Amino acid sequence: MGRLAKQNHDSKIWRGANSPLGAKVQANGVNFALYAEHAEKVELCLFDQDGKETVRFELPEKTNQIWHGFIPGVKVGQFYGYRV
C-alpha cells in the first residue's frame, strides 16, 4: 500500500494519462498509472488513516498495457493500493 493522497475527492474518476507511471500529484488531483500487461482490470483503492478501505475505483483506461485514471481533489497524505 502506498501513501499519497488525502481523501478530499468527489468520488469520480477521469481517463487520466498513461505517463508517467505511478501516482503523479497535479494541481487539481492525482493521476494514477500502472503497468499490468496481463490484467483484465485494475482497481484503485483509497484507505483511511486506520487502514479501512473507503472507496474503490476501476481504472477506466488501458493504453499499451498501462492502466490509468485521474481522481480530482485527491491530495498528498492519503493511503492507496491497487487490486489487479
Z-matrix of the N, CA and C atoms (Angstrom, degrees):
N
C 1 1.441
C 2 1.518 1 107.39
N 3 1.320 2 116.64 1 130.43
C 4 1.451 3 121.66 2 176.20
C 5 1.511 4 110.64 3 -92.54
N 6 1.312 5 115.38 4 169.84
C 7 1.459 6 119.06 5 175.27
C 8 1.512 7 107.39 6 -128.06
N 9 1.302 8 116.18 7 122.60
C 10 1.448 9 118.74 8 -178.83
C 11 1.510 10 112.57 9 -148.47
N 12 1.295 11 117.00 10 -61.15
C 13 1.454 12 120.58 11 -163.74
C 14 1.519 13 112.09 12 -103.41
N 15 1.300 14 117.90 13 137.04
C 16 1.456 15 121.31 14 172.90
C 17 1.516 16 107.84 15 -90.43
N 18 1.301 17 116.39 16 128.99
C 19 1.457 18 120.19 17 -172.76
C 20 1.517 19 111.19 18 -65.47
N 21 1.296 20 114.76 19 108.67
C 22 1.459 21 123.19 20 177.22
C 23 1.519 22 106.37 21 -155.56
N 24 1.297 23 115.75 22 47.18
C 25 1.458 24 121.21 23 -175.29
C 26 1.515 25 109.72 24 -110.43
N 27 1.306 26 115.88 25 172.17
C 28 1.459 27 119.61 26 -178.24
C 29 1.521 28 112.22 27 -107.68
N 30 1.335 29 116.81 28 30.95
C 31 1.474 30 124.27 29 172.69
C 32 1.523 31 114.32 30 55.71
N 33 1.337 32 116.50 31 41.95
C 34 1.449 33 119.14 32 171.94
C 35 1.516 34 107.93 33 -140.07
N 36 1.314 35 115.67 34 158.14
C 37 1.458 36 120.72 35 179.61
C 38 1.523 37 108.28 36 -130.59
N 39 1.312 38 115.42 37 139.72
C 40 1.456 39 122.03 38 178.67
C 41 1.515 40 109.24 39 -106.59
N 42 1.321 41 117.18 40 174.05
C 43 1.467 42 122.66 41 -177.08
C 44 1.520 43 113.28 42 -61.19
N 45 1.297 44 119.45 43 -39.87
C 46 1.454 45 122.45 44 179.09
C 47 1.518 46 112.89 45 68.14
N 48 1.324 47 115.58 46 -166.03
C 49 1.462 48 122.61 47 -176.80
C 50 1.521 49 109.72 48 -125.60
N 51 1.344 50 116.19 49 152.14
C 52 1.462 51 120.15 50 -178.60
C 53 1.531 52 112.49 51 -87.23
N 54 1.312 53 118.02 52 0.74
C 55 1.455 54 121.40 53 -179.24
C 56 1.524 55 108.90 54 -144.90
N 57 1.321 56 117.94 55 140.07
C 58 1.466 57 129.30 56 0.67
C 59 1.525 58 110.84 57 -79.60
N 60 1.330 59 115.94 58 161.75
C 61 1.461 60 120.80 59 176.13
C 62 1.524 61 109.70 60 -68.01
N 63 1.317 62 115.17 61 151.73
C 64 1.453 63 121.28 62 178.80
C 65 1.506 64 111.42 63 100.32
N 66 1.319 65 115.25 64 -160.02
C 67 1.459 66 122.41 65 179.33
C 68 1.521 67 107.49 66 -106.06
N 69 1.312 68 116.81 67 116.80
C 70 1.460 69 122.41 68 -175.97
C 71 1.526 70 109.31 69 -113.71
N 72 1.329 71 116.00 70 112.05
C 73 1.459 72 121.16 71 178.84
C 74 1.520 73 109.31 72 -72.20
N 75 1.319 74 115.16 73 133.19
C 76 1.460 75 122.23 74 175.79
C 77 1.523 76 108.07 75 -125.26
N 78 1.303 77 117.05 76 173.72
C 79 1.466 78 121.30 77 -175.83
C 80 1.534 79 112.75 78 -57.29
N 81 1.327 80 117.84 79 -35.75
C 82 1.464 81 119.79 80 -173.56
C 83 1.526 82 113.93 81 -116.15
N 84 1.347 83 118.44 82 15.62
C 85 1.456 84 120.93 83 178.80
C 86 1.512 85 111.24 84 159.77
N 87 1.333 86 115.08 85 -158.03
C 88 1.464 87 120.87 86 -178.04
C 89 1.518 88 109.65 87 -133.05
N 90 1.344 89 115.64 88 134.69
C 91 1.459 90 122.38 89 173.35
C 92 1.526 91 107.74 90 -96.84
N 93 1.328 92 116.73 91 131.89
C 94 1.457 93 122.78 92 178.56
C 95 1.531 94 108.57 93 -114.64
N 96 1.338 95 117.09 94 131.20
C 97 1.460 96 121.77 95 179.04
C 98 1.524 97 108.30 96 -140.91
N 99 1.339 98 116.28 97 127.20
C 100 1.461 99 122.28 98 -174.85
C 101 1.518 100 109.88 99 -135.45
N 102 1.329 101 116.97 100 128.11
C 103 1.463 102 121.77 101 175.02
C 104 1.517 103 108.20 102 -79.10
N 105 1.319 104 116.98 103 121.61
C 106 1.465 105 122.59 104 179.34
C 107 1.527 106 107.33 105 -151.13
N 108 1.324 107 115.95 106 80.27
C 109 1.466 108 123.07 107 -171.57
C 110 1.524 109 113.63 108 -55.15
N 111 1.319 110 117.59 109 -42.54
C 112 1.472 111 120.07 110 -173.51
C 113 1.534 112 113.92 111 -100.86
N 114 1.303 113 117.48 112 6.04
C 115 1.466 114 120.60 113 -178.54
C 116 1.529 115 111.07 114 -70.34
N 117 1.318 116 115.16 115 143.27
C 118 1.459 117 121.06 116 173.61
C 119 1.522 118 110.57 117 -89.88
N 120 1.337 119 116.53 118 -25.15
C 121 1.461 120 122.59 119 172.33
C 122 1.521 121 107.57 120 -163.26
N 123 1.323 122 115.53 121 159.68
C 124 1.465 123 122.10 122 177.24
C 125 1.518 124 107.31 123 -131.98
N 126 1.324 125 115.64 124 130.94
C 127 1.455 126 121.06 125 176.69
C 128 1.529 127 109.30 126 -113.78
N 129 1.304 128 115.88 127 138.89
C 130 1.454 129 123.29 128 175.96
C 131 1.518 130 107.51 129 -102.54
N 132 1.322 131 117.07 130 125.24
C 133 1.457 132 122.06 131 -177.92
C 134 1.530 133 109.38 132 -112.27
N 135 1.324 134 116.62 133 134.63
C 136 1.460 135 122.15 134 175.04
C 137 1.516 136 108.42 135 -108.48
N 138 1.335 137 115.97 136 139.96
C 139 1.459 138 122.70 137 -175.49
C 140 1.520 139 110.73 138 -122.77
N 141 1.344 140 115.31 139 152.06
C 142 1.465 141 119.05 140 175.22
C 143 1.529 142 109.42 141 -84.47
N 144 1.320 143 116.83 142 -178.13
C 145 1.468 144 122.05 143 -176.49
C 146 1.528 145 112.62 144 -63.13
N 147 1.334 146 117.72 145 -22.96
C 148 1.463 147 121.89 146 179.72
C 149 1.522 148 112.67 147 -89.54
N 150 1.326 149 117.43 148 1.33
C 151 1.460 150 121.32 149 179.80
C 152 1.516 151 114.28 150 86.54
N 153 1.331 152 117.53 151 9.56
C 154 1.460 153 121.51 152 178.75
C 155 1.529 154 109.11 153 -87.25
N 156 1.325 155 115.67 154 130.76
C 157 1.465 156 119.99 155 177.97
C 158 1.522 157 109.80 156 -66.15
N 159 1.333 158 116.00 157 129.26
C 160 1.459 159 120.07 158 -177.76
C 161 1.523 160 112.86 159 -107.62
N 162 1.325 161 116.86 160 -27.90
C 163 1.463 162 120.09 161 -179.91
C 164 1.524 163 108.45 162 -159.14
N 165 1.323 164 115.67 163 151.47
C 166 1.467 165 121.66 164 178.94
C 167 1.522 166 108.57 165 -134.70
N 168 1.333 167 115.63 166 133.77
C 169 1.454 168 122.58 167 178.75
C 170 1.518 169 109.35 168 -121.51
N 171 1.320 170 118.03 169 136.58
C 172 1.460 171 121.00 170 169.76
C 173 1.530 172 107.31 171 -83.33
N 174 1.340 173 116.89 172 125.30
C 175 1.462 174 118.83 173 177.91
C 176 1.523 175 107.75 174 -63.20
N 177 1.331 176 117.62 175 126.05
C 178 1.462 177 121.57 176 -168.13
C 179 1.523 178 115.85 177 -82.43
N 180 1.323 179 118.58 178 -15.95
C 181 1.463 180 120.10 179 -173.32
C 182 1.523 181 111.57 180 -128.30
N 183 1.342 182 115.32 181 150.29
C 184 1.460 183 122.71 182 174.07
C 185 1.527 184 107.22 183 -135.13
N 186 1.340 185 116.28 184 119.35
C 187 1.454 186 122.50 185 179.73
C 188 1.525 187 107.78 186 -129.00
N 189 1.333 188 117.68 187 115.82
C 190 1.472 189 121.71 188 179.37
C 191 1.522 190 112.50 189 52.39
N 192 1.307 191 117.64 190 50.24
C 193 1.470 192 126.20 191 179.85
C 194 1.531 193 113.68 192 66.66
N 195 1.317 194 117.96 193 12.38
C 196 1.462 195 121.70 194 177.33
C 197 1.525 196 108.43 195 -110.26
N 198 1.318 197 115.20 196 119.10
C 199 1.455 198 122.16 197 177.15
C 200 1.523 199 107.83 198 -87.71
N 201 1.338 200 117.45 199 138.60
C 202 1.458 201 118.95 200 -176.28
C 203 1.515 202 112.75 201 -151.26
N 204 1.341 203 113.89 202 156.35
C 205 1.451 204 122.36 203 176.54
C 206 1.515 205 110.05 204 -167.82
N 207 1.299 206 116.44 205 158.61
C 208 1.462 207 123.38 206 -179.26
C 209 1.519 208 108.62 207 -123.50
N 210 1.338 209 116.12 208 130.67
C 211 1.463 210 120.41 209 177.47
C 212 1.527 211 108.49 210 -113.67
N 213 1.323 212 116.63 211 112.32
C 214 1.464 213 119.36 212 178.65
C 215 1.531 214 110.93 213 -68.96
N 216 1.325 215 115.20 214 145.54
C 217 1.466 216 120.81 215 175.52
C 218 1.511 217 115.03 216 85.75
N 219 1.316 218 119.40 217 -8.06
C 220 1.459 219 121.41 218 178.94
C 221 1.527 220 108.14 219 -75.41
N 222 1.339 221 116.44 220 140.75
C 223 1.462 222 121.00 221 -174.85
C 224 1.521 223 111.58 222 -131.25
N 225 1.298 224 115.52 223 167.31
C 226 1.459 225 122.31 224 178.42
C 227 1.521 226 110.44 225 -60.07
N 228 1.347 227 116.85 226 132.92
C 229 1.456 228 121.95 227 176.10
C 230 1.516 229 115.34 228 121.38
N 231 1.305 230 119.55 229 -7.07
C 232 1.474 231 124.74 230 -176.71
C 233 1.527 232 111.19 231 -93.00
N 234 1.317 233 117.49 232 145.49
C 235 1.454 234 122.03 233 172.90
C 236 1.530 235 109.20 234 -84.90
N 237 1.332 236 116.20 235 143.35
C 238 1.461 237 120.50 236 177.61
C 239 1.525 238 109.34 237 -147.73
N 240 1.328 239 115.77 238 162.54
C 241 1.464 240 122.31 239 176.86
C 242 1.511 241 108.60 240 -158.61
N 243 1.328 242 115.13 241 170.46
C 244 1.468 243 120.84 242 -179.24
C 245 1.518 244 110.74 243 -117.69
N 246 1.312 245 116.04 244 147.91
C 247 1.469 246 123.95 245 167.67
C 248 1.525 247 104.99 246 -115.85
N 249 1.324 248 116.11 247 120.92
C 250 1.464 249 120.94 248 -176.67
C 251 1.512 250 109.32 249 -117.68
